[in-house]
Amino acid sequence: MDILTGRRSLRRWAVANLVANMMIVWTGALVRLTKSGLGCSTWPQCDPGSYVPHPEAEWHAFIEFGNRLLTFVLIAVALATAITVFRTVRERRIRALSIAVGLGIGLQGVVGGITVLTELNPWVVGLHMVLSVALIVACVTMVNDAFELRPEPASRRLWLGTQGVFWLSLLMMYLGTVVTGAGPHSGDGGAQRNGFDLSEVARLHSVTMWITLALTSWLAYAARGVRRIQRAALLVIGTACLQAVIGYTQYFLGLPMAVVFAHMVGTTLYTVAISQLWRSAAPAGRHRTDQKISGSTAAARKTTAR
């Protein structure tokens, strides 16, 4: 395979991997919001003695089964991405990430099985979301590597700012899973809740969001002249504001399904945004290492062209 052709193919598969791992969050939200979480009563079978829903099964079973089938699509995309990575590039990080994403998708299937067997325990359901966020972060890193987007050299305070926004955002999103576990959309009418007061945990989630937004606003201002970092910070601000509007709307309207689903879509977009910010800056020493990697790739291209 010509290295330029391979690189183009790698970029397409890396993007497909990212989109697929975002979509599984959306379909998972659909399962939860339609109370289809126990549509298939067991795992790995859908019902005892059958891996597919019985023809007379309720529509909840087909929604849950469809979400399970999507996992196989993710595995196929992850496998194709890994094969393309190993045929195209030698960089260790993207190779390791391609393997990690495939293993992570398999782990999601196991967590999904535990979720069903524990009858939608809210803490296990929250772990599903934690894994999805980690997979999206890994996929965004792979996309950056595939497109050879290198972080800009930054002062220590700017770099620490990007790190702060990223890790605070992860905390905020985890608190979001706690809010979900306290709310009414359990995935099944009889599923247990985590016992927290919905208003209190929602307030804590909101406060964390406002702190993160304040730090990101400072970062966007402080990064004047460092274009990639500033653009990434502004993207985080934009998606955070969108999420805030959707979040407050769903809370004050009593968590209507459509608005909650929009919030879950927004969560995946926000994860992409903070991942881009996280990858936008590097201390000077790290930047020189990335330049060496980029230079070796360019040299390999010239050799192939000859």
Summary of the structure (lengths in Angstrom):
residues: 306
radius of gyration: 20.9
end to end distance: 14.8
largest distance: 66.8
contacts: 1017
relative contact order: 0.12
helix: 76%
strand: 2%
